[in-house]
């Protein structure tokens, strides 16, 4: 990373820290409880002469010591710059919370419940915005989130579980302090729950919009996408609705062109790359959690996906590496797995992106005749699998599944035979090859 890029990334990161501090002040000013990470400093500020920002600094400095206590000497030495950088970040964060609370937002005192709700939602949106900018900067993490990652590695448990336990612990401490010194629950209310639930999804929703910073940040495509000592192979990606025959179509195209088709074959390759069990990959490679509430709570939103400790994120990153490696080495057909998006920075002349869909009647017929799905359950099965694919695709890409603007060819297998669709793709391939 060049010095110029590093300066710009840290500029964006400091901006995100200021936005985060300001948004926590807005959430707190709503008087419906503050965010879990700020609950202890806020409650302490209510019965002592010190401010919320000052306690935030003290607490985060304690977090840094806890991080070091859970790291080996060699790891501390390797990550000394990351640890040292958290000190000025913490000072900046805590000071700007106080500036926001006692200078910038002195006028903000909502009294009606509706006004408090609106203030809370505005604060949550701003916090989500700040976190998404922090992720985009991709140079550092605020101390609280860094501690959760260190704990997760130390106890060897899923990030989401540790994050929930961490937040619950802070909220519990806040409630105990409040009951002991304020004779009631202060600082922890419905706003605390709302912030815990919606800030992450807001951050994830905003992330795709920050591609506008790519050029300014001097972001360049990965090496294998820009440097090549020979012409790129032509790769066909097939995204498909369940029951549209997309997998069979991919196999037909591969046979007609005498190239490989990758579908289930990717599981073993990804297992080798990620060291995750093949069964886990088969069960989770093209879906997110079926429990949406648990998914949004447990997800690691505050780290770039390549640094995330979430097993599903790690699986997607490993799968992406495998797909990119294959696409750089040979012409082939790749079925599903967000491959159209994963290869987004490959030359347009080297990727043919196909979306395969059909009408409900044709999908039901194919599922019952070819996939042996019970006629009684076929409609619900189709709807369920398509919802899963949509959720998985949109979560990892930030794009709308099936948007024709992202594909070279939209194939309706309900109005044409698979052979006709195959011929169209083969013809397009031969024009590019």
Secondary structure, 3 states (H helix, E strand, C coil): CCHHHHHHHHHHHHHHHHHHHHHHHHHHHCCCCCCHHHHHHHHHHHHCCCCHHHHHHHHHHHHHHHHHHCCCHHHHHHCHHHHHHHHHHHHHHHHHHHHHHHHHCCCCCCCCHHHHHHHHHHHHHHHHHHHHHHHHHCCCCCHHHHHHHHHHHHHCCCHHHHHHHHHHHHHHHHHHHHHHHCCCCCCCCHHHHHHHHHHHHHHHHHHHHHHHHCCCCCCCCCHHHHCCCCCCCCEEEEEECCCCCHHHHHHHHHHHHCCEEECCHHHHHHHHHHCCCHHHHHHHCCCCCCCHHHHHHHCCCCCCHHHCCCHHHHHHHHHHHHHHHHHHHCCEEEECCCHHHHCCCCCHHHEEEEEEECCHHHHHHHHHHCCCCCCCCHHHHHHHHHHHHHHHHHHHHCCCCCCHHHCCEEEECCCCCHHHHHHHHHHHHHHHC
